[in-house]
Structures are given as structure tokens and as C-alpha cells.
Amino acid sequence: VTMESMAALAETRHPETGAHIKRTQHYVKAIAEQLQSQGLFSEVLDDTYIAQLYASAPLHDIGKIGMPDHILLKPGRLAPEELAIMTTHTSRGHEAIVRAEKLLGLQSPVLTFAKELTLCHHEKWNGKGYPKALSETQIPLSARLVALADVYDALISNKIYRQGMSHDAAVGIIFGERGQHFDPDVVDAFMELTVEFEAVAGRFADSESDMQN
């Protein structure tokens, strides 16, 4: 309940829709299960890992709650100085969860995932992401999965300042970033799941009222 409440709170401030959160959850679960079926990352990727990852994935953008309205809600592309502020949503979200853990004196596997996702989902395999410029397996596996799912959904989704691209075009971009933005193993798993991704996008498509809001 707490996880869902936190994600819903982020949604009230963020111009994405609740459907984005649901789509991202299902994309991440599908990639994790595909990797598991191939025997990859078997030292960590079991059913419990996948369930906890699925539960925590909606929190990846929780730090956007702390972004100023004139940046978060800007109806257009961000200027460089605005983008620099926006990138701090990763560390803000991570710090909020760390503070909550300390205050309550508890640690939870799900919150461990949440900390990884909030901090690292904009890191890139080639080390050119943020906030820490981590590379390759320095980036937690959970964040590597969410990174691909989040970018795919951003590419196909309509924004105030642009139309979403086609599924096939998004797949082409994701594949082109294999070994650059994304973990090659994660991209390979995604390429086996393109039909499923398209089906998830259709099943949880934004409604007309979502887009008007």
C-alpha cells in the first residue's frame, strides 16, 4: 500500500500518466523473466527478485516530486540549465528513501530495489549517464532493466511538444543503443519480446481523458 501510495503521489506532480507506470512495470517484469529463462544473472534473478523489482519499479521517478513546477510542467523541451536541475530527481528520490529507512530504523529488500532504481535508472552502459557516470555492471541490474523500459515507453508516448513514435521506430533506437545506453544482454532479451512490449503498450494505452489531463 505504501509503495502504491508513493507512486500515486509522484503521478499527481508528474505530467506522465498512471498508464506509464503500469506499462513500465510490465515491461520490466517481461525482460526479467526472459533473462531468467535464458539462465542469465542466475545468481540474483529468481522469482523473489522479479516480484520485488515489479513492486518497486513505479518508484523510479519519485524524486520528480521535488522538481519546481516551471521545470516539471514546462510545455516544451527544457533549456540546459533546466535540464541540469531535472537530473537531480535521481538523487532526490534516493535520498528520500534513505531518510525514511533511517527514521524508521528498518531495511527492506523492496526499498533496496527502490533506492537502486531512483538513483541509477538514468545511468548508461557506456558511462555517460547520470548522476554518478556508472558504467556496465557498476549499474545495478534492476536499474539497467528499468532504463530500457522507461526509454521505450518515453519514445512511443505522446508529449506536449511531440508525437510518440511508432513501435518499430522505438525498437530500432533501442537496438541501436545496444552496448551504448543499454546493457547488451538486456537489449537482446528485449528483442525477443518486441511483440509482447507492443501488446502491453496497447493494453495499457493512455486514454483520451489521460491525455487531456
Biotite code that builds the C-alpha atoms (Angstrom):
import biotite.structure as struc

atoms = struc.array([
    struc.Atom([0.000, 0.000, 0.000], chain_id="A", res_id=1, res_name="VAL", atom_name="CA", element="C"),
    struc.Atom([2.829, 2.377, 0.876], chain_id="A", res_id=2, res_name="THR", atom_name="CA", element="C"),
    struc.Atom([4.627, 1.704, -2.417], chain_id="A", res_id=3, res_name="MET", atom_name="CA", element="C"),
    struc.Atom([1.472, 2.276, -4.450], chain_id="A", res_id=4, res_name="GLU", atom_name="CA", element="C"),
    struc.Atom([0.688, 5.438, -2.476], chain_id="A", res_id=5, res_name="SER", atom_name="CA", element="C"),
    struc.Atom([4.143, 6.878, -3.088], chain_id="A", res_id=6, res_name="MET", atom_name="CA", element="C"),
    struc.Atom([3.903, 6.142, -6.810], chain_id="A", res_id=7, res_name="ALA", atom_name="CA", element="C"),
    struc.Atom([0.443, 7.711, -6.959], chain_id="A", res_id=8, res_name="ALA", atom_name="CA", element="C"),
    struc.Atom([1.771, 10.811, -5.196], chain_id="A", res_id=9, res_name="LEU", atom_name="CA", element="C"),
    struc.Atom([4.551, 11.142, -7.783], chain_id="A", res_id=10, res_name="ALA", atom_name="CA", element="C"),
    struc.Atom([1.959, 10.790, -10.517], chain_id="A", res_id=11, res_name="GLU", atom_name="CA", element="C"),
    struc.Atom([-0.005, 13.796, -9.210], chain_id="A", res_id=12, res_name="THR", atom_name="CA", element="C"),
    struc.Atom([3.022, 16.043, -9.820], chain_id="A", res_id=13, res_name="ARG", atom_name="CA", element="C"),
    struc.Atom([4.425, 14.456, -12.943], chain_id="A", res_id=14, res_name="HIS", atom_name="CA", element="C"),
    struc.Atom([2.969, 15.021, -16.421], chain_id="A", res_id=15, res_name="PRO", atom_name="CA", element="C"),
    struc.Atom([3.155, 11.311, -17.206], chain_id="A", res_id=16, res_name="GLU", atom_name="CA", element="C"),
    struc.Atom([0.066, 9.158, -16.707], chain_id="A", res_id=17, res_name="THR", atom_name="CA", element="C"),
    struc.Atom([-0.703, 6.268, -14.416], chain_id="A", res_id=18, res_name="GLY", atom_name="CA", element="C"),
    struc.Atom([-0.664, 4.100, -17.519], chain_id="A", res_id=19, res_name="ALA", atom_name="CA", element="C"),
    struc.Atom([3.048, 4.901, -17.962], chain_id="A", res_id=20, res_name="HIS", atom_name="CA", element="C"),
    struc.Atom([3.724, 3.437, -14.527], chain_id="A", res_id=21, res_name="ILE", atom_name="CA", element="C"),
    struc.Atom([1.721, 0.307, -15.290], chain_id="A", res_id=22, res_name="LYS", atom_name="CA", element="C"),
    struc.Atom([3.354, -0.182, -18.692], chain_id="A", res_id=23, res_name="ARG", atom_name="CA", element="C"),
    struc.Atom([6.828, 0.221, -17.228], chain_id="A", res_id=24, res_name="THR", atom_name="CA", element="C"),
    struc.Atom([6.107, -2.371, -14.532], chain_id="A", res_id=25, res_name="GLN", atom_name="CA", element="C"),
    struc.Atom([5.038, -4.925, -17.112], chain_id="A", res_id=26, res_name="HIS", atom_name="CA", element="C"),
    struc.Atom([7.941, -4.216, -19.466], chain_id="A", res_id=27, res_name="TYR", atom_name="CA", element="C"),
    struc.Atom([10.435, -4.696, -16.636], chain_id="A", res_id=28, res_name="VAL", atom_name="CA", element="C"),
    struc.Atom([8.816, -7.929, -15.479], chain_id="A", res_id=29, res_name="LYS", atom_name="CA", element="C"),
    struc.Atom([8.830, -9.302, -19.026], chain_id="A", res_id=30, res_name="ALA", atom_name="CA", element="C"),
    struc.Atom([12.539, -8.566, -19.538], chain_id="A", res_id=31, res_name="ILE", atom_name="CA", element="C"),
    struc.Atom([13.455, -10.039, -16.154], chain_id="A", res_id=32, res_name="ALA", atom_name="CA", element="C"),
    struc.Atom([11.526, -13.232, -16.879], chain_id="A", res_id=33, res_name="GLU", atom_name="CA", element="C"),
    struc.Atom([13.129, -13.510, -20.319], chain_id="A", res_id=34, res_name="GLN", atom_name="CA", element="C"),
    struc.Atom([16.618, -13.184, -18.833], chain_id="A", res_id=35, res_name="LEU", atom_name="CA", element="C"),
    struc.Atom([15.699, -15.732, -16.163], chain_id="A", res_id=36, res_name="GLN", atom_name="CA", element="C"),
    struc.Atom([14.506, -18.202, -18.801], chain_id="A", res_id=37, res_name="SER", atom_name="CA", element="C"),
    struc.Atom([17.861, -17.862, -20.558], chain_id="A", res_id=38, res_name="GLN", atom_name="CA", element="C"),
    struc.Atom([19.751, -18.603, -17.338], chain_id="A", res_id=39, res_name="GLY", atom_name="CA", element="C"),
    struc.Atom([21.351, -15.158, -17.254], chain_id="A", res_id=40, res_name="LEU", atom_name="CA", element="C"),
    struc.Atom([22.143, -13.427, -13.952], chain_id="A", res_id=41, res_name="PHE", atom_name="CA", element="C"),
    struc.Atom([21.081, -16.641, -12.222], chain_id="A", res_id=42, res_name="SER", atom_name="CA", element="C"),
    struc.Atom([22.972, -15.675, -9.068], chain_id="A", res_id=43, res_name="GLU", atom_name="CA", element="C"),
    struc.Atom([20.348, -12.988, -8.352], chain_id="A", res_id=44, res_name="VAL", atom_name="CA", element="C"),
    struc.Atom([17.493, -13.292, -10.824], chain_id="A", res_id=45, res_name="LEU", atom_name="CA", element="C"),
    struc.Atom([14.997, -15.579, -9.109], chain_id="A", res_id=46, res_name="ASP", atom_name="CA", element="C"),
    struc.Atom([11.232, -15.324, -8.640], chain_id="A", res_id=47, res_name="ASP", atom_name="CA", element="C"),
    struc.Atom([11.574, -13.268, -5.455], chain_id="A", res_id=48, res_name="THR", atom_name="CA", element="C"),
    struc.Atom([13.881, -10.784, -7.196], chain_id="A", res_id=49, res_name="TYR", atom_name="CA", element="C"),
    struc.Atom([11.393, -10.357, -10.042], chain_id="A", res_id=50, res_name="ILE", atom_name="CA", element="C"),
    struc.Atom([8.449, -9.861, -7.673], chain_id="A", res_id=51, res_name="ALA", atom_name="CA", element="C"),
    struc.Atom([10.311, -7.227, -5.655], chain_id="A", res_id=52, res_name="GLN", atom_name="CA", element="C"),
    struc.Atom([11.501, -5.477, -8.798], chain_id="A", res_id=53, res_name="LEU", atom_name="CA", element="C"),
    struc.Atom([7.934, -5.378, -10.129], chain_id="A", res_id=54, res_name="TYR", atom_name="CA", element="C"),
    struc.Atom([6.702, -3.893, -6.833], chain_id="A", res_id=55, res_name="ALA", atom_name="CA", element="C"),
    struc.Atom([9.365, -1.186, -6.697], chain_id="A", res_id=56, res_name="SER", atom_name="CA", element="C"),
    struc.Atom([9.510, -0.165, -10.373], chain_id="A", res_id=57, res_name="ALA", atom_name="CA", element="C"),
    struc.Atom([6.748, 2.503, -10.041], chain_id="A", res_id=58, res_name="PRO", atom_name="CA", element="C"),
    struc.Atom([9.019, 4.482, -7.705], chain_id="A", res_id=59, res_name="LEU", atom_name="CA", element="C"),
    struc.Atom([11.786, 5.131, -10.218], chain_id="A", res_id=60, res_name="HIS", atom_name="CA", element="C"),
    struc.Atom([10.707, 8.763, -10.739], chain_id="A", res_id=61, res_name="ASP", atom_name="CA", element="C"),
    struc.Atom([9.640, 9.526, -7.154], chain_id="A", res_id=62, res_name="ILE", atom_name="CA", element="C"),
    struc.Atom([12.262, 12.298, -6.994], chain_id="A", res_id=63, res_name="GLY", atom_name="CA", element="C"),
    struc.Atom([10.297, 14.353, -9.511], chain_id="A", res_id=64, res_name="LYS", atom_name="CA", element="C"),
    struc.Atom([8.003, 15.334, -6.650], chain_id="A", res_id=65, res_name="ILE", atom_name="CA", element="C"),
    struc.Atom([10.775, 17.747, -5.655], chain_id="A", res_id=66, res_name="GLY", atom_name="CA", element="C"),
    struc.Atom([11.110, 19.422, -9.043], chain_id="A", res_id=67, res_name="MET", atom_name="CA", element="C"),
    struc.Atom([9.891, 23.039, -9.472], chain_id="A", res_id=68, res_name="PRO", atom_name="CA", element="C"),
    struc.Atom([6.633, 23.423, -11.403], chain_id="A", res_id=69, res_name="ASP", atom_name="CA", element="C"),
    struc.Atom([8.155, 25.684, -14.060], chain_id="A", res_id=70, res_name="HIS", atom_name="CA", element="C"),
    struc.Atom([10.525, 22.849, -14.992], chain_id="A", res_id=71, res_name="ILE", atom_name="CA", element="C"),
    struc.Atom([8.457, 19.730, -14.362], chain_id="A", res_id=72, res_name="LEU", atom_name="CA", element="C"),
    struc.Atom([5.361, 21.103, -16.082], chain_id="A", res_id=73, res_name="LEU", atom_name="CA", element="C"),
    struc.Atom([7.057, 23.077, -18.859], chain_id="A", res_id=74, res_name="LYS", atom_name="CA", element="C"),
    struc.Atom([5.129, 22.525, -22.141], chain_id="A", res_id=75, res_name="PRO", atom_name="CA", element="C"),
    struc.Atom([8.250, 22.068, -24.227], chain_id="A", res_id=76, res_name="GLY", atom_name="CA", element="C"),
    struc.Atom([11.867, 20.988, -24.181], chain_id="A", res_id=77, res_name="ARG", atom_name="CA", element="C"),
    struc.Atom([14.000, 22.027, -21.230], chain_id="A", res_id=78, res_name="LEU", atom_name="CA", element="C"),
    struc.Atom([16.820, 24.538, -21.528], chain_id="A", res_id=79, res_name="ALA", atom_name="CA", element="C"),
    struc.Atom([20.278, 23.256, -20.454], chain_id="A", res_id=80, res_name="PRO", atom_name="CA", element="C"),
    struc.Atom([20.076, 24.915, -17.049], chain_id="A", res_id=81, res_name="GLU", atom_name="CA", element="C"),
    struc.Atom([16.585, 23.482, -16.508], chain_id="A", res_id=82, res_name="GLU", atom_name="CA", element="C"),
    struc.Atom([17.741, 20.036, -17.575], chain_id="A", res_id=83, res_name="LEU", atom_name="CA", element="C"),
    struc.Atom([20.569, 20.208, -15.031], chain_id="A", res_id=84, res_name="ALA", atom_name="CA", element="C"),
    struc.Atom([18.006, 20.741, -12.287], chain_id="A", res_id=85, res_name="ILE", atom_name="CA", element="C"),
    struc.Atom([15.771, 17.976, -13.629], chain_id="A", res_id=86, res_name="MET", atom_name="CA", element="C"),
    struc.Atom([18.615, 15.460, -13.458], chain_id="A", res_id=87, res_name="THR", atom_name="CA", element="C"),
    struc.Atom([18.695, 15.876, -9.682], chain_id="A", res_id=88, res_name="THR", atom_name="CA", element="C"),
    struc.Atom([15.421, 13.937, -9.408], chain_id="A", res_id=89, res_name="HIS", atom_name="CA", element="C"),
    struc.Atom([17.506, 10.754, -9.262], chain_id="A", res_id=90, res_name="THR", atom_name="CA", element="C"),
    struc.Atom([19.466, 11.735, -6.151], chain_id="A", res_id=91, res_name="SER", atom_name="CA", element="C"),
    struc.Atom([16.437, 13.436, -4.561], chain_id="A", res_id=92, res_name="ARG", atom_name="CA", element="C"),
    struc.Atom([14.380, 10.256, -4.797], chain_id="A", res_id=93, res_name="GLY", atom_name="CA", element="C"),
    struc.Atom([17.209, 8.122, -3.479], chain_id="A", res_id=94, res_name="HIS", atom_name="CA", element="C"),
    struc.Atom([17.832, 10.472, -0.543], chain_id="A", res_id=95, res_name="GLU", atom_name="CA", element="C"),
    struc.Atom([14.143, 10.472, 0.411], chain_id="A", res_id=96, res_name="ALA", atom_name="CA", element="C"),
    struc.Atom([14.069, 6.679, 0.674], chain_id="A", res_id=97, res_name="ILE", atom_name="CA", element="C"),
    struc.Atom([17.359, 6.606, 2.609], chain_id="A", res_id=98, res_name="VAL", atom_name="CA", element="C"),
    struc.Atom([15.990, 9.151, 5.086], chain_id="A", res_id=99, res_name="ARG", atom_name="CA", element="C"),
    struc.Atom([12.803, 7.154, 5.548], chain_id="A", res_id=100, res_name="ALA", atom_name="CA", element="C"),
    struc.Atom([14.775, 3.974, 6.258], chain_id="A", res_id=101, res_name="GLU", atom_name="CA", element="C"),
    struc.Atom([16.907, 5.731, 8.873], chain_id="A", res_id=102, res_name="LYS", atom_name="CA", element="C"),
    struc.Atom([13.909, 7.367, 10.504], chain_id="A", res_id=103, res_name="LEU", atom_name="CA", element="C"),
    struc.Atom([12.045, 4.085, 10.803], chain_id="A", res_id=104, res_name="LEU", atom_name="CA", element="C"),
    struc.Atom([15.117, 2.026, 11.647], chain_id="A", res_id=105, res_name="GLY", atom_name="CA", element="C"),
    struc.Atom([14.327, -0.649, 9.097], chain_id="A", res_id=106, res_name="LEU", atom_name="CA", element="C"),
    struc.Atom([15.647, -2.101, 5.876], chain_id="A", res_id=107, res_name="GLN", atom_name="CA", element="C"),
    struc.Atom([13.592, -3.854, 3.248], chain_id="A", res_id=108, res_name="SER", atom_name="CA", element="C"),
    struc.Atom([14.593, -5.727, 0.073], chain_id="A", res_id=109, res_name="PRO", atom_name="CA", element="C"),
    struc.Atom([11.910, -3.829, -1.828], chain_id="A", res_id=110, res_name="VAL", atom_name="CA", element="C"),
    struc.Atom([13.288, -0.496, -0.607], chain_id="A", res_id=111, res_name="LEU", atom_name="CA", element="C"),
    struc.Atom([16.757, -1.622, -1.649], chain_id="A", res_id=112, res_name="THR", atom_name="CA", element="C"),
    struc.Atom([15.408, -2.010, -5.166], chain_id="A", res_id=113, res_name="PHE", atom_name="CA", element="C"),
    struc.Atom([13.670, 1.348, -4.901], chain_id="A", res_id=114, res_name="ALA", atom_name="CA", element="C"),
    struc.Atom([16.936, 3.046, -3.934], chain_id="A", res_id=115, res_name="LYS", atom_name="CA", element="C"),
    struc.Atom([18.728, 1.446, -6.885], chain_id="A", res_id=116, res_name="GLU", atom_name="CA", element="C"),
    struc.Atom([16.016, 2.435, -9.341], chain_id="A", res_id=117, res_name="LEU", atom_name="CA", element="C"),
    struc.Atom([15.592, 6.024, -8.236], chain_id="A", res_id=118, res_name="THR", atom_name="CA", element="C"),
    struc.Atom([19.326, 6.717, -8.252], chain_id="A", res_id=119, res_name="LEU", atom_name="CA", element="C"),
    struc.Atom([20.529, 4.738, -11.260], chain_id="A", res_id=120, res_name="CYS", atom_name="CA", element="C"),
    struc.Atom([17.811, 4.466, -13.933], chain_id="A", res_id=121, res_name="HIS", atom_name="CA", element="C"),
    struc.Atom([19.474, 7.239, -15.996], chain_id="A", res_id=122, res_name="HIS", atom_name="CA", element="C"),
    struc.Atom([22.935, 5.686, -15.886], chain_id="A", res_id=123, res_name="GLU", atom_name="CA", element="C"),
    struc.Atom([24.236, 4.347, -19.213], chain_id="A", res_id=124, res_name="LYS", atom_name="CA", element="C"),
    struc.Atom([26.198, 1.229, -20.037], chain_id="A", res_id=125, res_name="TRP", atom_name="CA", element="C"),
    struc.Atom([28.949, 3.375, -21.627], chain_id="A", res_id=126, res_name="ASN", atom_name="CA", element="C"),
    struc.Atom([29.347, 5.512, -18.501], chain_id="A", res_id=127, res_name="GLY", atom_name="CA", element="C"),
    struc.Atom([27.819, 8.662, -19.983], chain_id="A", res_id=128, res_name="LYS", atom_name="CA", element="C"),
    struc.Atom([24.679, 8.740, -17.840], chain_id="A", res_id=129, res_name="GLY", atom_name="CA", element="C"),
    struc.Atom([23.914, 10.404, -14.528], chain_id="A", res_id=130, res_name="TYR", atom_name="CA", element="C"),
    struc.Atom([24.159, 11.086, -11.607], chain_id="A", res_id=131, res_name="PRO", atom_name="CA", element="C"),
    struc.Atom([27.351, 9.057, -10.966], chain_id="A", res_id=132, res_name="LYS", atom_name="CA", element="C"),
    struc.Atom([28.519, 8.166, -14.509], chain_id="A", res_id=133, res_name="ALA", atom_name="CA", element="C"),
    struc.Atom([28.491, 4.477, -13.621], chain_id="A", res_id=134, res_name="LEU", atom_name="CA", element="C"),
    struc.Atom([29.244, 2.010, -16.397], chain_id="A", res_id=135, res_name="SER", atom_name="CA", element="C"),
    struc.Atom([28.458, -1.576, -17.289], chain_id="A", res_id=136, res_name="GLU", atom_name="CA", element="C"),
    struc.Atom([27.943, -3.830, -14.260], chain_id="A", res_id=137, res_name="THR", atom_name="CA", element="C"),
    struc.Atom([28.619, -0.953, -11.854], chain_id="A", res_id=138, res_name="GLN", atom_name="CA", element="C"),
    struc.Atom([24.984, -0.135, -12.606], chain_id="A", res_id=139, res_name="ILE", atom_name="CA", element="C"),
    struc.Atom([22.589, -2.349, -10.600], chain_id="A", res_id=140, res_name="PRO", atom_name="CA", element="C"),
    struc.Atom([20.782, -4.908, -12.758], chain_id="A", res_id=141, res_name="LEU", atom_name="CA", element="C"),
    struc.Atom([17.410, -3.575, -11.608], chain_id="A", res_id=142, res_name="SER", atom_name="CA", element="C"),
    struc.Atom([18.257, -0.101, -12.908], chain_id="A", res_id=143, res_name="ALA", atom_name="CA", element="C"),
    struc.Atom([19.545, -1.497, -16.220], chain_id="A", res_id=144, res_name="ARG", atom_name="CA", element="C"),
    struc.Atom([16.167, -3.139, -16.794], chain_id="A", res_id=145, res_name="LEU", atom_name="CA", element="C"),
    struc.Atom([14.154, -0.074, -15.813], chain_id="A", res_id=146, res_name="VAL", atom_name="CA", element="C"),
    struc.Atom([16.362, 2.149, -18.002], chain_id="A", res_id=147, res_name="ALA", atom_name="CA", element="C"),
    struc.Atom([15.353, 0.282, -21.151], chain_id="A", res_id=148, res_name="LEU", atom_name="CA", element="C"),
    struc.Atom([11.690, 0.016, -20.197], chain_id="A", res_id=149, res_name="ALA", atom_name="CA", element="C"),
    struc.Atom([11.498, 3.714, -19.345], chain_id="A", res_id=150, res_name="ASP", atom_name="CA", element="C"),
    struc.Atom([13.147, 4.854, -22.582], chain_id="A", res_id=151, res_name="VAL", atom_name="CA", element="C"),
    struc.Atom([10.971, 2.590, -24.735], chain_id="A", res_id=152, res_name="TYR", atom_name="CA", element="C"),
    struc.Atom([7.829, 3.982, -23.159], chain_id="A", res_id=153, res_name="ASP", atom_name="CA", element="C"),
    struc.Atom([9.063, 7.561, -23.476], chain_id="A", res_id=154, res_name="ALA", atom_name="CA", element="C"),
    struc.Atom([9.737, 7.031, -27.183], chain_id="A", res_id=155, res_name="LEU", atom_name="CA", element="C"),
    struc.Atom([6.278, 5.693, -28.011], chain_id="A", res_id=156, res_name="ILE", atom_name="CA", element="C"),
    struc.Atom([4.331, 8.096, -25.776], chain_id="A", res_id=157, res_name="SER", atom_name="CA", element="C"),
    struc.Atom([2.835, 11.407, -26.856], chain_id="A", res_id=158, res_name="ASN", atom_name="CA", element="C"),
    struc.Atom([4.288, 14.504, -25.225], chain_id="A", res_id=159, res_name="LYS", atom_name="CA", element="C"),
    struc.Atom([3.014, 18.069, -25.202], chain_id="A", res_id=160, res_name="ILE", atom_name="CA", element="C"),
    struc.Atom([5.820, 19.046, -27.579], chain_id="A", res_id=161, res_name="TYR", atom_name="CA", element="C"),
    struc.Atom([5.939, 15.947, -29.822], chain_id="A", res_id=162, res_name="ARG", atom_name="CA", element="C"),
    struc.Atom([4.064, 12.889, -31.006], chain_id="A", res_id=163, res_name="GLN", atom_name="CA", element="C"),
    struc.Atom([5.195, 9.489, -29.864], chain_id="A", res_id=164, res_name="GLY", atom_name="CA", element="C"),
    struc.Atom([6.993, 7.430, -32.496], chain_id="A", res_id=165, res_name="MET", atom_name="CA", element="C"),
    struc.Atom([5.945, 4.044, -33.823], chain_id="A", res_id=166, res_name="SER", atom_name="CA", element="C"),
    struc.Atom([6.755, 0.817, -32.032], chain_id="A", res_id=167, res_name="HIS", atom_name="CA", element="C"),
    struc.Atom([9.078, -0.251, -34.846], chain_id="A", res_id=168, res_name="ASP", atom_name="CA", element="C"),
    struc.Atom([10.980, 3.040, -34.752], chain_id="A", res_id=169, res_name="ALA", atom_name="CA", element="C"),
    struc.Atom([11.398, 2.751, -30.975], chain_id="A", res_id=170, res_name="ALA", atom_name="CA", element="C"),
    struc.Atom([12.690, -0.813, -31.324], chain_id="A", res_id=171, res_name="VAL", atom_name="CA", element="C"),
    struc.Atom([15.244, 0.420, -33.860], chain_id="A", res_id=172, res_name="GLY", atom_name="CA", element="C"),
    struc.Atom([16.501, 3.110, -31.496], chain_id="A", res_id=173, res_name="ILE", atom_name="CA", element="C"),
    struc.Atom([16.754, 0.696, -28.571], chain_id="A", res_id=174, res_name="ILE", atom_name="CA", element="C"),
    struc.Atom([18.721, -1.797, -30.659], chain_id="A", res_id=175, res_name="PHE", atom_name="CA", element="C"),
    struc.Atom([20.993, 0.984, -31.910], chain_id="A", res_id=176, res_name="GLY", atom_name="CA", element="C"),
    struc.Atom([21.889, 1.807, -28.303], chain_id="A", res_id=177, res_name="GLU", atom_name="CA", element="C"),
    struc.Atom([22.974, -1.770, -27.539], chain_id="A", res_id=178, res_name="ARG", atom_name="CA", element="C"),
    struc.Atom([26.264, -1.517, -25.690], chain_id="A", res_id=179, res_name="GLY", atom_name="CA", element="C"),
    struc.Atom([25.984, 2.263, -25.528], chain_id="A", res_id=180, res_name="GLN", atom_name="CA", element="C"),
    struc.Atom([22.980, 3.337, -23.462], chain_id="A", res_id=181, res_name="HIS", atom_name="CA", element="C"),
    struc.Atom([21.843, -0.192, -22.611], chain_id="A", res_id=182, res_name="PHE", atom_name="CA", element="C"),
    struc.Atom([23.259, -3.473, -21.325], chain_id="A", res_id=183, res_name="ASP", atom_name="CA", element="C"),
    struc.Atom([23.676, -5.735, -24.401], chain_id="A", res_id=184, res_name="PRO", atom_name="CA", element="C"),
    struc.Atom([22.075, -8.712, -22.594], chain_id="A", res_id=185, res_name="ASP", atom_name="CA", element="C"),
    struc.Atom([19.051, -6.600, -21.667], chain_id="A", res_id=186, res_name="VAL", atom_name="CA", element="C"),
    struc.Atom([18.682, -5.391, -25.254], chain_id="A", res_id=187, res_name="VAL", atom_name="CA", element="C"),
    struc.Atom([18.917, -8.950, -26.560], chain_id="A", res_id=188, res_name="ASP", atom_name="CA", element="C"),
    struc.Atom([16.154, -10.012, -24.172], chain_id="A", res_id=189, res_name="ALA", atom_name="CA", element="C"),
    struc.Atom([14.065, -7.034, -25.294], chain_id="A", res_id=190, res_name="PHE", atom_name="CA", element="C"),
    struc.Atom([14.483, -8.024, -28.956], chain_id="A", res_id=191, res_name="MET", atom_name="CA", element="C"),
    struc.Atom([12.864, -11.365, -28.114], chain_id="A", res_id=192, res_name="GLU", atom_name="CA", element="C"),
    struc.Atom([9.930, -9.525, -26.540], chain_id="A", res_id=193, res_name="LEU", atom_name="CA", element="C"),
    struc.Atom([9.037, -6.794, -29.034], chain_id="A", res_id=194, res_name="THR", atom_name="CA", element="C"),
    struc.Atom([5.626, -8.294, -29.781], chain_id="A", res_id=195, res_name="VAL", atom_name="CA", element="C"),
    struc.Atom([4.873, -8.518, -26.043], chain_id="A", res_id=196, res_name="GLU", atom_name="CA", element="C"),
    struc.Atom([6.018, -4.924, -25.491], chain_id="A", res_id=197, res_name="PHE", atom_name="CA", element="C"),
    struc.Atom([3.699, -3.712, -28.229], chain_id="A", res_id=198, res_name="GLU", atom_name="CA", element="C"),
    struc.Atom([0.836, -5.692, -26.678], chain_id="A", res_id=199, res_name="ALA", atom_name="CA", element="C"),
    struc.Atom([1.487, -4.163, -23.227], chain_id="A", res_id=200, res_name="VAL", atom_name="CA", element="C"),
    struc.Atom([1.563, -0.688, -24.763], chain_id="A", res_id=201, res_name="ALA", atom_name="CA", element="C"),
    struc.Atom([-1.814, -1.341, -26.337], chain_id="A", res_id=202, res_name="GLY", atom_name="CA", element="C"),
    struc.Atom([-3.346, -2.933, -23.261], chain_id="A", res_id=203, res_name="ARG", atom_name="CA", element="C"),
    struc.Atom([-2.391, -0.008, -21.014], chain_id="A", res_id=204, res_name="PHE", atom_name="CA", element="C"),
    struc.Atom([-2.669, 2.769, -23.576], chain_id="A", res_id=205, res_name="ALA", atom_name="CA", element="C"),
    struc.Atom([-3.316, 6.329, -22.421], chain_id="A", res_id=206, res_name="ASP", atom_name="CA", element="C"),
    struc.Atom([-6.998, 7.225, -22.601], chain_id="A", res_id=207, res_name="SER", atom_name="CA", element="C"),
    struc.Atom([-8.280, 10.431, -24.145], chain_id="A", res_id=208, res_name="GLU", atom_name="CA", element="C"),
    struc.Atom([-9.014, 11.802, -20.678], chain_id="A", res_id=209, res_name="SER", atom_name="CA", element="C"),
    struc.Atom([-5.456, 10.956, -19.574], chain_id="A", res_id=210, res_name="ASP", atom_name="CA", element="C"),
    struc.Atom([-4.022, 12.994, -22.412], chain_id="A", res_id=211, res_name="MET", atom_name="CA", element="C"),
    struc.Atom([-6.404, 15.925, -21.840], chain_id="A", res_id=212, res_name="GLN", atom_name="CA", element="C"),
    struc.Atom([-5.483, 15.999, -18.164], chain_id="A", res_id=213, res_name="ASN", atom_name="CA", element="C"),
])
